[in-house]
Amino acid sequence: MNYSRRIHRPFGPQLNTFENISDPSEVHLGNPLILPEYSNAVELSYIRNWRSHMLSVSGYLRSNTDMISHVSFLAPMASDPDVNTMYYGHANVGNMMNTGVEIISRNTLFNRLTLTTTVNLYNSHLKAWNTDYPLHDDFYAVHGNRQNRFVWDVRCMASVRLPWDMTFQATGRYNSRRVTAQGTLESDWDVEAGLRKNIGAWGISLMCKDIFDSKKTHNILYGNGYTQSISKWSGGRTLRLAVTFNFGKTHSHDHGPHNHIDTGGYGDEHHHHNH
C-alpha cells in the first residue's frame, strides 16, 4: 500500500502577463493568478517473482485538484475591440480523477532476451469547470465541459544480450486518446531501437529514435464558439551516437540483460501543449 502527495508549481511563462503578439491571430498571455496544483495517489500493489519472470499488478486512485492546464478562448483584441482573436494561456481549471490498474511483466527468455511490458488501463474523469481569466485590466469568463473517458497505454521493451559484450534494445509505445481541460489529446505511438557495445570502461551506443517518424501531438480543442485541430511535430526520426567512459572500478555483471541503453530522456518526456 502506498500513498503520495505531490505539488506542481507554475513556471515563469505561465505567469508572465506580457502579451506575445508576434502572430496577432494567436496571442499568448500568462496568468499571474495561477496557484500550485496538488495531486494525491493511493496505490495497492501485488508483486510475484519467479526465477526468470516477474509480474506486478497495481490498482490506483489518483486525483488532481486545481490542475494547471492549457486554456484558449476567443476574445476582443486590445488594439481593436471589434475584432476577436485567439488567446492562449494557463489556469487552474478542473479536478481530475483517474482510477485504474497498471500491469508490469518482465520475462527473461533463453538467458539473453528480456521483455518488459507495461499496460496501464484507467478511467479518466474531469469535472466541469469555470474560471475568470485576467485580460486587458478585466476578466474574461472561460469554461470547460465534464468529460469521462476510458484510457489505456502500453509500452514494450525488448533487450537482447549479444556476443562480444553487445546489447540490442527496442522500445515501442502506444497511448490512446486522453482527456484535456478543453478537449482531447489524440492517440500517438512511436518505436525506437539502439545498439550498445562495451569495451572495458568505455561504452559506445547508437540509438535511432522515432524510427517510423510517427511521434507527434494532435489536440482537439473546444471553446467559446470554436473548434480547433492542432498537430505538432518535434524532432522526428533522429540518429544519436554516444560515447561514455566509466571512471573507477567496473564490474562485468553491470552489463547484463537489464543494462538499458540511455535514450536521453526521450521516453520520459512530458507533453507541453504550446502553440
Secondary structure as GFF3:
##gff-version 3
##sequence-region A 1 275
A	DSSP	beta_strand	2	8	.	.	.	ID=ss1
A	DSSP	alpha_helix	12	15	.	.	.	ID=ss2
A	DSSP	beta_strand	26	28	.	.	.	ID=ss3
A	DSSP	beta_strand	37	49	.	.	.	ID=ss4
A	DSSP	beta_strand	53	65	.	.	.	ID=ss5
A	DSSP	beta_strand	68	76	.	.	.	ID=ss6
A	DSSP	beta_strand	84	92	.	.	.	ID=ss7
A	DSSP	beta_strand	96	109	.	.	.	ID=ss8
A	DSSP	beta_strand	113	126	.	.	.	ID=ss9
A	DSSP	beta_strand	129	135	.	.	.	ID=ss10
A	DSSP	beta_strand	138	144	.	.	.	ID=ss11
A	DSSP	beta_strand	147	162	.	.	.	ID=ss12
A	DSSP	beta_strand	166	175	.	.	.	ID=ss13
A	DSSP	beta_strand	178	180	.	.	.	ID=ss14
A	DSSP	beta_strand	183	185	.	.	.	ID=ss15
A	DSSP	beta_strand	188	199	.	.	.	ID=ss16
A	DSSP	beta_strand	202	209	.	.	.	ID=ss17
A	DSSP	beta_strand	216	223	.	.	.	ID=ss18
A	DSSP	beta_strand	226	233	.	.	.	ID=ss19
A	DSSP	beta_strand	238	245	.	.	.	ID=ss20
A	DSSP	three_ten_helix	252	255	.	.	.	ID=ss21
A	DSSP	three_ten_helix	266	268	.	.	.	ID=ss22
###
